[in-house]
Structure formats: C-alpha cells, structure tokens
Amino acid sequence: MNSDMTQTSGQASIAAENVRFMTGVYRWMTFGLLLTGTVAYLLAENEQTVIQIMTNRILFWGLIIAQFGSVIYLSAKINKMSATAATSIYLVYALLTGITFSTIFLVYTRESIQSVFFLTAFSFAGLSMFGFVTKRDLGPVGTFCHMGLYGIIGFSLLSFFFPSMLGGQMGTIFSLVGVIVFAGLTAYDTQKIKNSNIIGNEGTAEDHKETIMGALTLYLDFINLFLMLLRLMGNRRN
C-alpha cells in the first residue's frame, strides 16, 4: 500500500510540475502575441507609416528576412545561448512580426481582423487543451500535418512567381488546408511540448529555455492559424 501511495504521490508531483511548465509556456506565448498585436495596432493608427513599410521593398523584405533569421537562429542555437538571450530573441521576433502584421490593416477591415482574432483564440484554446489532456498519441496527426505544412510552404513559394495561384477557388482551398494543418499542429505541438518537459529541472535556466521554445512553437501555430482564417473569412477593404 505504501508503494502504491508513493507512486500515486510521484505521479501527482509530475502532473503538477507539467501544469506549471505549460502555464509558463502559455504565459510567454500570450505575452508575445500581446506584443505583436500592440505594435501592429499602434502602427496601423498611422496608415501612411504602414504604406511606407509596405512600399519600401528593401525595408519590407529586410523585416521578413530578420523574422525568419531570428526564428532559425533561436531554434538552432538555443542550447548554446543564455536564457536571457533566448528570451530577448523571442521578444524581438514578436516585435518584428507586429511591424509586418500592421500591413494587414491595409487589406482587411478592423472589424473582421478583430472577429477572426477572437475566433482564432477560442479555437486555439480548445485545440491546445485537447492536446494537453488527451492520452492518445498524436504523433500520426503531427506527421500528417507536417507533410501538409511542407506542401503549404512549397505552394507559397510558387505563388511568389505565379501570384494567380492563390486567387479564386485555389486560394480558398489553400486557406482551408492551412486551417486544418495548423489546427492539427496546435494539438500535436501542445502534447509534444508537455511530454518534452524535463522533470526535476524546474526553475533552472534550461527550464526557462524550454519554456521559451514551447512558447515560440505555439505562438507560430496561433499566428499561422489566424492568417489562414483571415484569408478565409476576413472582409477586405474597398
């Protein structure tokens, strides 16, 4: 009986630590989203500034390259950098995303951006909660969605050379596939992040870096799910 009680107590302790870890992940993800949204909204208040960002090709593509570069660098070098550096790069990425996201206010109405954002938030919360509590292995879902993600990336690259590919019905299909892919990735990534938590290193620098990487992963899932839903449901400005 004592053995059973000890085992039960140990499992409860692990579950509690996982909850605290995921709470930290969600906290940093939310902070990143708030930073992105605040920067995008404040810039959008001055439409002329946003137009200058969008029409200055060197500046615009410089921001895009800096975004991708910061994510790639953080993912590749996080084990070798300090927790402070990892946090700083994550916040810089969220800020840069806010700058580029200000341009969506030139394309879509504020009302539709707001409504799609709340729809994304509710959908994300449900999907992530499912990924956190389910006992089912979501590995096959992750494999399928990653294959879909590669297809989305390839299709997006082709659309730079053939913009008409994202027009009309093909654009709708692209957005629907994107919603399915990032919905699946949200649940899968949540389960993967929870399972990757190293029990016993709570409060250490390594634990904080794990938290930041988890937050970045879910941040990216949220942002991409939002963009796909916006493409699908957003009302364009006249």
Summary of the structure (lengths in Angstrom):
residues: 238
radius of gyration: 19.6
end to end distance: 71.3
largest distance: 71.6
contacts: 713
relative contact order: 0.16
helix: 88%
strand: 1%
